[in-house]
Amino acid sequence: MLNISRLRIGRLLALLLIIFTVTFWWAGGDLLLRSAIPKTTILPAGTADTAASVKSAWDRVHRVIFLKSAVDARLDKKSYVRLNDIPLPLQQAIIAVEDNRFYQHMGFDIEGILRATLVNVQTGSYAEGGSTITQQLIKNLFLSQERTLGRKLEEFILAVSIELRYSKEEILEMYLNTIYFGSGAYGIGEASAIYFGKPPFHLNLAECAMLAGLPNAPSLTSPYVDFAAAKQRQAIVLAAMARHSYIGPAQAQEAKLTPILLAK
């Protein structure tokens, strides 16, 4: 058993070393090293751009090395809701519709990526994404929405890093507290108050399913913007929950018919 534990620790350290090395050089590690070497020559034109590149490179490397402090600095503690105060049906609804293999992957889902790629090739458009909840959390905390190879690489590195340093429950909790639900609501605490005038703990299944459907297109499916669209997304979420055995078909149908009373 001791040898197995040492082997696992060795593999983990090796993976962290690889992640650090790739991040360091991709983020501009050569710039960092060159900037540390004293120069006696006159600085050439464009030095400001080089300095900015070095700072950006250092910020990226620093974010991986000191990930927990970087994450903590980004979280809004004022409206933060602990996972114990978020109803289980809401957690299950988010997982069912956003990332049903959440508990099986290590931050990125090869099966999901291949499925999304196949759908996009068939439709000839970017109709479906393969991002996991972990990747979405990384984007919410640190990254822009641009679709470049460099940004995707940084997203991949940070997703694996965050999976190594946080439990699945902590990742889900942070995701639910940073995702945008539309109508100015960031995080489940604000969303529950803005849409239903109560804390998340008191949400019923119908309300949970409606909220879980919003992050896909929050500006379009907010019930304050388009109630019919919000109901359509709610039905999709309930169907996903039933398909993945979180609820039964009868529960899904009952929740679909439950009246939604909005706060406004």
Sine and cosine of phi, psi and omega as CSV:
sin_phi,cos_phi,sin_psi,cos_psi,sin_omega,cos_omega
0.00,0.00,-0.63,0.78,-0.01,-1.00
-0.90,0.44,-0.65,0.76,0.01,-1.00
-0.91,0.42,-0.63,0.78,0.03,-1.00
-0.89,0.45,-0.67,0.74,0.00,-1.00
-0.90,0.45,-0.68,0.74,0.01,-1.00
-0.90,0.43,-0.60,0.80,0.03,-1.00
-0.90,0.44,-0.68,0.73,0.02,-1.00
-0.90,0.43,-0.68,0.74,0.02,-1.00
-0.90,0.44,-0.65,0.76,0.03,-1.00
-0.88,0.47,-0.68,0.74,0.03,-1.00
-0.90,0.43,-0.64,0.77,0.00,-1.00
-0.90,0.44,-0.71,0.70,0.01,-1.00
-0.90,0.43,-0.62,0.78,0.03,-1.00
-0.90,0.44,-0.67,0.74,0.01,-1.00
-0.90,0.44,-0.68,0.74,0.03,-1.00
-0.89,0.46,-0.63,0.77,0.02,-1.00
-0.90,0.44,-0.68,0.74,0.02,-1.00
-0.89,0.45,-0.72,0.70,0.01,-1.00
-0.86,0.51,-0.71,0.70,-0.01,-1.00
-0.89,0.46,-0.71,0.70,-0.04,-1.00
-0.88,0.48,-0.74,0.67,0.01,-1.00
-0.88,0.48,-0.70,0.71,-0.01,-1.00
-0.89,0.46,-0.70,0.71,-0.06,-1.00
-0.85,0.52,-0.78,0.63,-0.06,-1.00
-0.97,0.24,-0.60,0.80,0.04,-1.00
-0.91,0.42,-0.64,0.77,-0.05,-1.00
-0.96,0.28,-0.16,0.99,0.03,-1.00
0.92,-0.39,0.60,0.80,-0.04,-1.00
-0.86,0.52,-0.55,0.84,0.02,-1.00
-0.90,0.43,-0.56,0.83,0.06,-1.00
-0.91,0.41,-0.65,0.76,0.01,-1.00
-0.88,0.47,-0.70,0.72,-0.02,-1.00
-0.92,0.40,-0.68,0.74,-0.01,-1.00
-0.91,0.41,-0.57,0.82,-0.02,-1.00
-0.94,0.35,-0.38,0.92,-0.01,-1.00
-0.99,0.13,-0.20,0.98,-0.02,-1.00
-1.00,0.03,0.84,-0.54,-0.03,-1.00
-0.87,0.49,0.61,-0.79,0.01,-1.00
-0.81,-0.58,0.64,-0.77,0.01,-1.00
-0.94,-0.33,-0.12,0.99,-0.02,-1.00
-0.99,0.14,0.29,-0.96,0.04,-1.00
-0.93,0.36,0.70,-0.72,-0.03,-1.00
-0.92,0.38,0.75,-0.67,-0.01,-1.00
-0.98,0.21,0.18,-0.98,0.08,-1.00
-0.89,0.46,0.55,-0.84,-0.01,-1.00
1.00,-0.01,0.12,0.99,-0.01,-1.00
-0.88,0.48,-0.60,0.80,0.00,-1.00
-0.88,0.48,-0.66,0.75,0.03,-1.00
-0.90,0.43,-0.65,0.76,0.02,-1.00
-0.90,0.43,-0.67,0.74,0.02,-1.00
-0.88,0.47,-0.65,0.76,0.02,-1.00
-0.91,0.42,-0.62,0.78,0.02,-1.00
-0.91,0.42,-0.66,0.75,0.03,-1.00
-0.89,0.45,-0.70,0.72,0.00,-1.00
-0.88,0.47,-0.69,0.73,0.02,-1.00
-0.89,0.45,-0.66,0.75,0.02,-1.00
-0.89,0.45,-0.70,0.72,0.00,-1.00
-0.90,0.43,-0.65,0.76,0.02,-1.00
-0.85,0.52,-0.66,0.75,-0.02,-1.00
-0.92,0.39,-0.71,0.70,0.02,-1.00
-0.91,0.42,-0.68,0.73,0.01,-1.00
-0.86,0.51,-0.62,0.79,-0.03,-1.00
-0.90,0.43,-0.60,0.80,0.02,-1.00
-0.96,0.27,-0.71,0.71,-0.05,-1.00
-0.92,0.40,-0.70,0.71,-0.03,-1.00
-0.94,-0.35,0.80,0.60,-0.13,-0.99
-0.87,0.49,-0.70,0.72,-0.08,-1.00
-0.89,0.45,-0.66,0.75,0.03,-1.00
-0.93,0.36,-0.57,0.82,0.04,-1.00
-0.91,0.41,-0.67,0.74,0.03,-1.00
-0.90,0.43,-0.73,0.68,-0.04,-1.00
-0.86,0.50,-0.59,0.80,-0.01,-1.00
-0.93,0.37,-0.40,0.92,-0.05,-1.00
-1.00,-0.01,-0.31,0.95,-0.07,-1.00
-0.98,0.17,0.67,-0.74,0.05,-1.00
-1.00,0.02,0.96,-0.27,-0.09,-1.00
-0.98,0.21,-0.25,0.97,-0.07,-1.00
-0.91,0.40,-0.67,0.75,-0.04,-1.00
-0.91,-0.41,0.36,0.93,-0.06,-1.00
-0.94,0.33,0.72,-0.70,-0.02,-1.00
-0.88,-0.47,0.81,-0.59,0.02,-1.00
-0.94,0.34,0.46,-0.89,-0.07,-1.00
-0.87,0.48,-0.54,0.84,0.02,-1.00
-0.90,0.44,-0.38,0.93,0.00,-1.00
-0.99,-0.15,0.12,0.99,0.07,-1.00
-0.96,-0.29,0.85,-0.52,-0.09,-1.00
-0.84,0.54,0.62,-0.79,-0.02,-1.00
-0.83,0.55,-0.65,0.76,0.03,-1.00
-0.85,0.52,-0.54,0.84,0.04,-1.00
-0.94,0.34,-0.68,0.73,0.06,-1.00
-0.86,0.51,-0.72,0.69,-0.02,-1.00
-0.91,0.41,-0.61,0.80,0.00,-1.00
-0.90,0.44,-0.70,0.71,0.01,-1.00
-0.89,0.46,-0.71,0.70,-0.01,-1.00
-0.91,0.42,-0.69,0.73,-0.05,-1.00
-0.87,0.48,-0.65,0.76,-0.12,-0.99
-0.99,-0.11,-0.40,0.91,-0.07,-1.00
-0.98,-0.21,-0.56,0.83,-0.15,-0.99
-0.24,-0.97,0.98,0.22,-0.14,-0.99
-0.94,0.34,-0.20,0.98,0.06,-1.00
-0.97,-0.26,0.42,0.91,-0.07,-1.00
-0.80,0.61,-0.68,0.74,-0.06,-1.00
-0.99,0.11,-0.03,1.00,-0.02,-1.00
-0.96,-0.27,-0.39,0.92,-0.10,-0.99
-0.98,-0.17,0.14,-0.99,-0.01,-1.00
-0.93,-0.36,0.67,0.74,0.05,-1.00
0.95,-0.31,-0.46,0.89,0.08,-1.00
-0.69,-0.72,0.55,-0.83,-0.12,-0.99
-0.88,-0.47,0.98,-0.21,-0.02,-1.00
-0.85,0.53,-0.68,0.73,0.00,-1.00
-0.87,0.49,-0.68,0.74,0.01,-1.00
-0.91,0.40,-0.62,0.78,0.03,-1.00
-0.90,0.44,-0.71,0.71,0.00,-1.00
-0.90,0.43,-0.66,0.75,0.01,-1.00
-0.90,0.44,-0.70,0.71,0.00,-1.00
-0.90,0.43,-0.65,0.76,0.02,-1.00
-0.88,0.48,-0.68,0.73,0.01,-1.00
-0.88,0.47,-0.70,0.71,0.01,-1.00
-0.89,0.46,-0.69,0.72,-0.03,-1.00
-0.91,0.41,-0.60,0.80,0.05,-1.00
-0.92,0.40,-0.66,0.75,-0.02,-1.00
-0.92,0.39,-0.61,0.79,-0.04,-1.00
-1.00,0.02,-0.27,0.96,-0.02,-1.00
0.95,0.31,0.38,0.92,0.00,-1.00
-0.48,-0.88,0.11,-0.99,0.05,-1.00
-1.00,0.04,0.94,0.35,-0.12,-0.99
-0.99,0.12,-0.45,0.90,-0.07,-1.00
-0.64,-0.77,0.66,-0.75,0.03,-1.00
-0.97,-0.23,0.35,-0.94,0.00,-1.00
-0.94,-0.34,0.29,0.96,-0.06,-1.00
-0.94,0.33,0.64,-0.76,0.08,-1.00
-1.00,0.03,0.14,-0.99,0.09,-1.00
-0.86,0.51,-0.63,0.78,0.01,-1.00
-0.89,0.46,-0.71,0.71,0.02,-1.00
-0.90,0.43,-0.63,0.77,0.03,-1.00
-0.90,0.43,-0.62,0.79,0.06,-1.00
-0.88,0.48,-0.71,0.71,0.03,-1.00
-0.85,0.53,-0.70,0.72,0.02,-1.00
-0.90,0.44,-0.67,0.75,0.01,-1.00
-0.88,0.47,-0.62,0.78,-0.09,-1.00
-0.99,0.14,-0.68,0.73,-0.25,-0.97
-0.80,-0.60,-0.52,0.85,-0.28,-0.96
-0.95,-0.33,0.31,-0.95,0.11,-0.99
-0.99,0.10,0.06,-1.00,-0.02,-1.00
-1.00,-0.05,0.11,0.99,0.00,-1.00
-0.91,0.42,0.52,-0.85,-0.05,-1.00
-0.94,-0.35,0.96,0.29,0.04,-1.00
-0.92,-0.39,0.34,-0.94,-0.01,-1.00
-0.89,0.45,-0.65,0.76,0.00,-1.00
-0.89,0.46,-0.70,0.71,0.00,-1.00
-0.92,0.39,-0.61,0.79,0.03,-1.00
-0.91,0.41,-0.60,0.80,0.04,-1.00
-0.91,0.42,-0.69,0.72,0.03,-1.00
-0.89,0.45,-0.65,0.76,0.04,-1.00
-0.87,0.50,-0.69,0.72,0.00,-1.00
-0.89,0.46,-0.73,0.68,-0.02,-1.00
-0.88,0.47,-0.72,0.70,-0.02,-1.00
-0.93,0.37,-0.56,0.83,0.02,-1.00
-0.90,0.43,-0.71,0.71,0.04,-1.00
-0.90,0.43,-0.66,0.75,-0.01,-1.00
-0.88,0.47,-0.68,0.73,-0.04,-1.00
-0.94,0.34,-0.52,0.85,0.06,-1.00
-0.93,0.38,-0.53,0.85,0.00,-1.00
-0.97,0.25,-0.38,0.93,-0.13,-0.99
-0.94,-0.35,-0.20,0.98,0.01,-1.00
-0.77,-0.63,0.44,-0.90,0.10,-0.99
-0.98,0.21,0.27,-0.96,0.05,-1.00
-0.87,0.50,-0.62,0.78,-0.01,-1.00
-0.90,0.44,-0.65,0.76,0.03,-1.00
-0.92,0.40,-0.63,0.78,0.01,-1.00
-0.91,0.42,-0.71,0.70,0.02,-1.00
-0.89,0.46,-0.67,0.74,0.02,-1.00
-0.87,0.49,-0.73,0.69,0.00,-1.00
-0.91,0.41,-0.64,0.77,0.03,-1.00
-0.86,0.51,-0.74,0.67,-0.03,-1.00
-0.91,0.41,-0.35,0.94,0.01,-1.00
-1.00,-0.09,-0.06,1.00,-0.02,-1.00
-0.85,-0.53,-0.27,0.96,-0.08,-1.00
-0.95,0.32,0.51,-0.86,0.00,-1.00
-1.00,-0.02,0.79,-0.61,-0.04,-1.00
-0.96,-0.28,0.14,0.99,-0.01,-1.00
1.00,0.05,0.22,-0.97,0.03,-1.00
0.80,0.60,0.57,0.82,0.05,-1.00
0.98,0.20,0.17,0.99,-0.07,-1.00
-0.99,-0.16,0.93,-0.37,0.10,-1.00
-0.96,-0.28,0.87,-0.49,0.00,-1.00
1.00,-0.02,0.44,-0.90,-0.10,-1.00
-0.92,0.39,-0.49,0.87,0.02,-1.00
-0.89,0.45,-0.75,0.66,0.02,-1.00
-0.92,0.39,-0.65,0.76,-0.04,-1.00
-0.88,0.47,-0.70,0.71,-0.01,-1.00
-0.89,0.45,-0.63,0.78,0.00,-1.00
-0.95,0.31,-0.70,0.72,-0.05,-1.00
-0.92,0.38,-0.65,0.76,-0.07,-1.00
-1.00,0.03,-0.59,0.81,-0.12,-0.99
-0.81,-0.58,-0.03,1.00,0.09,-1.00
0.91,0.42,0.52,0.85,0.01,-1.00
-0.44,-0.90,0.29,-0.96,0.03,-1.00
-0.95,0.31,0.37,-0.93,-0.05,-1.00
-0.83,0.56,-0.55,0.83,-0.07,-1.00
-0.83,0.55,-0.47,0.88,-0.08,-1.00
-0.99,-0.12,0.14,0.99,0.01,-1.00
-0.95,0.31,0.64,-0.77,0.10,-1.00
-1.00,-0.03,0.04,-1.00,-0.08,-1.00
-0.87,0.49,-0.67,0.74,-0.01,-1.00
-0.88,0.48,-0.68,0.73,0.00,-1.00
-0.93,0.36,-0.64,0.77,0.05,-1.00
-0.86,0.51,-0.72,0.70,-0.02,-1.00
-0.91,0.41,-0.59,0.80,0.02,-1.00
-0.92,0.40,-0.70,0.71,0.01,-1.00
-0.90,0.43,-0.65,0.76,-0.02,-1.00
-0.90,0.43,-0.40,0.92,0.00,-1.00
-0.99,0.12,-0.21,0.98,-0.12,-0.99
-0.97,0.22,-0.63,0.77,-0.08,-1.00
-0.85,0.53,-0.38,0.92,0.00,-1.00
-0.87,0.49,-0.65,0.76,0.04,-1.00
-0.42,-0.91,0.94,0.34,-0.17,-0.99
-0.86,0.50,-0.56,0.83,-0.04,-1.00
-0.96,0.27,-0.36,0.93,-0.04,-1.00
-0.98,-0.18,-0.52,0.86,-0.12,-0.99
-0.96,-0.26,0.11,0.99,0.10,-1.00
-0.84,0.54,0.73,-0.69,0.01,-1.00
-0.88,0.47,-0.35,0.94,0.07,-1.00
-0.98,0.20,-0.34,0.94,0.02,-1.00
-1.00,-0.09,-0.75,0.66,-0.04,-1.00
-0.51,-0.86,1.00,-0.09,-0.08,-1.00
-0.90,0.43,-0.59,0.81,0.01,-1.00
-0.90,0.44,-0.66,0.75,0.03,-1.00
-0.90,0.43,-0.63,0.78,0.03,-1.00
-0.89,0.45,-0.62,0.78,0.04,-1.00
-0.93,0.36,-0.60,0.80,0.05,-1.00
-0.90,0.44,-0.68,0.73,0.04,-1.00
-0.91,0.41,-0.61,0.79,0.05,-1.00
-0.86,0.51,-0.68,0.73,0.01,-1.00
-0.90,0.44,-0.62,0.78,0.04,-1.00
-0.90,0.44,-0.67,0.74,0.01,-1.00
-0.90,0.43,-0.72,0.69,0.00,-1.00
-0.89,0.46,-0.63,0.78,0.04,-1.00
-0.91,0.42,-0.65,0.76,0.03,-1.00
-0.91,0.42,-0.64,0.77,0.03,-1.00
-0.90,0.45,-0.65,0.76,0.04,-1.00
-0.93,0.36,-0.64,0.77,-0.01,-1.00
-0.89,0.45,-0.55,0.83,-0.01,-1.00
-0.99,-0.15,0.24,0.97,0.15,-0.99
0.92,0.38,0.44,0.90,0.12,-0.99
-0.98,0.20,-0.54,0.84,0.06,-1.00
-0.66,-0.75,0.22,-0.97,0.05,-1.00
-1.00,-0.04,0.25,-0.97,0.02,-1.00
-0.84,0.54,-0.60,0.80,0.00,-1.00
-0.91,0.41,-0.66,0.75,0.04,-1.00
-0.90,0.44,-0.64,0.76,0.01,-1.00
-0.89,0.46,-0.69,0.72,-0.01,-1.00
-0.92,0.40,-0.66,0.75,0.02,-1.00
-0.89,0.46,-0.68,0.73,0.00,-1.00
-0.92,0.40,-0.59,0.81,0.00,-1.00
-0.89,0.45,-0.56,0.83,-0.03,-1.00
-1.00,-0.01,-0.12,0.99,0.00,-1.00
-0.93,0.36,0.79,-0.62,0.01,-1.00
-0.86,0.50,0.66,-0.75,0.05,-1.00
-0.98,-0.20,0.87,-0.49,0.03,-1.00
-0.96,-0.30,0.96,-0.29,-0.03,-1.00
-0.99,0.17,0.42,-0.91,-0.05,-1.00
-0.93,0.37,-0.52,0.85,-0.02,-1.00
-0.97,-0.23,0.00,0.00,0.00,0.00
